[in-house]
Amino acid sequence: MVKRRERTRQLIELGGLVAKAGLVELTDDDRAVLFGVMTDAAATLKGKQRDQALTLWRRRGRRAFDQLQNE
């Protein structure tokens, strides 16, 4: 039961990140587009550019979190 709650919380938090990034509005809540974006990111992470992509996305994510906190 505890693992199920933890999993539910994780999924809710991940959905929140999608919303905070503005992707819901930018895609008109098109689930196929959102899934396509995520599968594209997954493909990048499976490729040779993994480390560079992680570094870039981590920096952008941290900056975005900082901006949210400063609003």
C-alpha positions in Angstrom: 0.0 0.0 0.0 2.8 2.4 0.8 4.5 1.7 -2.6 1.3 2.4 -4.4 0.9 5.8 -2.6 4.5 6.7 -3.4 4.0 5.8 -7.1 0.8 7.9 -7.2 2.6 10.8 -5.6 5.4 10.5 -8.2 2.9 10.4 -11.1 1.1 13.5 -9.8 4.4 15.4 -9.4 5.5 14.4 -12.9 2.2 15.6 -14.3 2.7 18.9 -12.4 6.0 19.4 -14.1 4.4 19.0 -17.5 1.9 21.6 -16.5 4.5 24.0 -15.0 6.5 23.8 -18.2 3.5 25.1 -20.1 3.2 22.1 -22.3 -0.5 21.5 -21.7 -1.4 24.9 -23.0 1.2 25.0 -25.8 -0.1 21.7 -27.2 -3.8 22.4 -26.6 -3.7 19.4 -24.2 -3.0 17.0 -27.1 -1.8 13.9 -25.4 -0.3 12.4 -28.6 1.9 15.5 -29.0 3.0 15.3 -25.3 3.8 11.7 -25.6 5.7 12.3 -28.8 7.8 14.9 -27.1 8.6 12.5 -24.2 9.4 9.6 -26.5 11.7 11.9 -28.5 13.5 12.9 -25.3 13.7 9.2 -24.3 15.3 8.4 -27.7 17.8 11.2 -27.1 18.7 9.8 -23.7 19.3 6.4 -25.4 21.7 7.9 -27.9 25.3 9.1 -28.0 24.3 12.6 -26.9 22.9 11.5 -23.6 25.4 13.2 -21.3 25.2 16.5 -23.2 21.4 16.4 -23.3 21.2 15.7 -19.5 23.6 18.5 -18.8 21.7 21.0 -21.0 18.2 20.0 -19.7 19.4 20.0 -16.1 20.7 23.5 -16.4 17.5 24.7 -18.1 15.4 23.0 -15.5 17.2 24.5 -12.6 16.9 28.0 -14.1 13.2 27.4 -14.7 12.7 26.3 -11.1 14.7 29.3 -9.9 12.4 31.6 -11.9 9.3 30.0 -10.5 10.6 30.6 -7.0 11.3 34.2 -7.7 7.9 35.0 -9.1 
